[in-house]
């Protein structure tokens, strides 16, 4: 059961109620005084973290489908939702289009995620304005700035050249589109100027918030992918960001891998988490979406969705005895279900074909619409593997082996037999971080994204970027669509 509660809804209402205090000096003074108080700071920041959690309509990092998580997972080799032989998950082909790289600018997932990210940036701009005018604690202003940098990082990563604004004083049709490199430079500047202003406290009131270590984890990701974004590698800088966490953060690998994804994420390994509670801050449907209906009925008392699975080639990347392989279940299960590893077709898969993932096996409170599993955005194992990758790219494979072996030892997978190649790093990231939102980015960085795999043929390089949604171009005709769309 959940050990913490966050008053997202009430505080979100409060922040928007108070933004109307613009009429007259007295009203502005009241607003400034309020946002200098602990209550005002909580109100301003809660509106941002409300956007982080998952819900319907593509809202959030992960939790409900048809948003950011699916853009970055269903487009890869580690998550698929085939149309079943009984017609389930046909959905006019949207899932197959994602998996086979056949999406268009009108694809629902694109628009959902775009709208969510720009709504989040609007809220960040507002929070920064309110807290700055109120002379609030600089650490809280920094938290809002780092949050905005995070949302812009996701937009830059997905779409490249994007509309960019930092003040809510311009109409949508006037927002300028800037280059990917410009957004990258902004994100780096904001992060390096603000991370060390953040609290170094882990857990407690900082659970699910950007503290100093979450800021450095984000910075490591930005630098890790810098060559994709700008053409200039920043692996030395990515290593330095990882070292801040490794040497100063006091993190360690949790003893049990699957315990990382049940209920509240453990603070010893998880650096940044999304707080989820079906009653207060819903939702996480990742596990609910995978298990067959009768399986869920037997375990939880409600029918699960019989959807998400993975091709057998990915499951076969795990050696027998690797504790991480236990997240993929096949064979006889409660409810009379019997999953087979093989998937015969992406257009007419058997209803029990495909391994099912129990990484996010639903925890209370839950219902047929989701569960309360928190979601680990950044964790220590990822930082170790990020540094290892940077070391391999810097011709220090021996140093990388030590880091990868730490992760493999926790998984009872044994040490690598030799110093790792880049392909070894790539495969280890897949085994460790599957269904955590990293795979698309990794596949692009390792030049794997457009290659053929499973039920997907070779795809055009244009798919390394998502298309700007039709609705966005209609609202701002000056936007230039990404090449090939």
C-alpha positions, 0 to 999 in steps of 0.5 A, a space after each residue: 500500500 502507498 506510504 505517501 499522499 500528494 494533493 495534486 488535484 487540490 494544489 493544481 486547482 489552487 495554482 490556477 485560482 491564484 494566477 488570476 490575481 493580476 488586477 491592481 497592485 494589491 492583488 499582485 502583492 497578494 499573489 507575490 506574498 502567497 507564492 513566497 510561502 511554503 503553501 504557495 511553493 507547493 501549489 506552483 510545483 504540484 501543478 508540474 508534477 501533476 503532469 508527470 504522472 500518467 493518465 488518459 489522453 496521453 498524459 504523463 511519462 508512463 501509466 496510461 497508453 497512447 502517449 510518451 511511453 508508447 512512442 518510445 517503447 512500441 516503436 522499438 523491438 522490446 514492446 509490441 501490441 499485435 492485433 489478436 486473432 479475436 480482433 482485439 487491439 486492431 484499433 485501426 492499426 495504430 499499434 502496428 503503425 508504431 511498431 512497423 514505423 508507418 506512422 503519419 503526422 495525424 497519428 493519435 499518439 503524436 498529438 497526445 504527447 505533443 499536447 501534453 508536453 506543451 501544456 507542461 511547459 506552459 505550467 513550468 513557465 507560469 510557475 517560474 514567473 510566479 515564484 520569481 516575482 515572489 522572491 521564493 526560495 531559489 531552490 524551488 525556482 531551480 526545481 521549476 526550471 529543471 522541470 521545464 528543461 526536462 520537458 523540452 529535452 523530451 520534445 527535442 529528443 522526439 521532434 528535433 526542431 520545435 516551437 520554443 518559448 519561455 514566457 506565456 505572453 505569446 499566442 500559439 501562432 506566433 511561437 517561433 520554431 528553433 533548431 534542435 541544437 538551440 533547444 539542446 543548448 538551452 537545456 544544458 544551460 538551464 541544467 548546469 545553472 540550476 542543478 546544484 541549487 536543488 536539494 540533495 535530500 533523497 526520499 521523503 518530501 523529495 520522492 518523485 521530485 527533481 532533487 540534485 541527483 535527478 538533475 544530474 541523471 537528466 544531464 547525463 542523458 542529455 550529454 549521452 545523446 548530444 551527438 544525435 542532437 548536435 553532431 558533437 559527442 559529449 561522452 566525457 561530460 556525460 561521464 562527469 554527470 554520472 560520476 556526481 551521482 556515483 561518487 556523491 549520491 550514496 546510491 546502490 543497486 537494490 538487492 532484488 531486481 523486481 522489487 524496484 517496480 512494486 509500489 513505492 520505488 526504493 530510494 537506494 537505487 531509484 533516483 527519480 520516480 513517478 508517484 502513482 496511486 489509483 485513488 489519488 494520482 492514477 495510473 499505471 496500466 503497463 502490467 494490466 495491459 499485458 496479462 490475459 483477461 483470465 490471468 488477471 481475473 484469477 490474480 486480481 479479480 478483474 480482467 486484464 487487457 491481453 495486449 502488450 508482449 514482445 517478440 521471442 527474439 528479445 526474450 531470448 537475449 536473457 540467459 537462463 538464470 538471469 533474474 531479469 528473465 523472470 519478468 517474462 512469463 510463459 507457459 501455464 498460468 492461473 486462470 487456465 491461461 497458457 502463454 506461448 513464446 512464439 508469436 505467429 503474426 502481428 496482424 492475427 496473433 493467437 490470443 495466448 501467444 507471446 510472453 507477458 511481462 510482470 515487471 509492473 505486476 499490479 499493486 493496491 489500490 488497483 482496478 480494471 483501469 490500472 494499478 498503483 505501481 510507481 514508475 522508475 524514470 531514472 535509477 542507479 543501474 542506468 547510471 552505471 550502464 551510461 558511464 560504461 557506454 561512455 567508457 567503451 566509446 572512450 576506448 576504456 572497455 576494461 573500466 566499463 566491464 567493472 560497471 556492467 559486472 555490478 549490474 549483472 551480478 545483481 541479476 545473477 547473470 555472472 560477469 562478462 567473459 571479456 571486455 565489452 563491445 558497444 553491442 554488449 553495452 546495448 544488449 545489457 541496457 535492453 535486458 536491464 531497462 526494458 519497458 522503462 522508456 529508454 529503448 527508442 533513444 538507445 536504438 537511435 544512438 546505437 544505429 539500430 532503430 531503422 534496421 529490420 527486426 521481427 515483424 518490422 522491415 528496414 525503415 526510412 531515416 525520417 522515422 528517427 524523428 516524429 512528425 509534427 502533429 497536423 493539429 500543431 501545424 494548423 494552429 501555427 502554419 509557420 511551422 516547418 514539418 520534419 523532412 519526409 513527412 
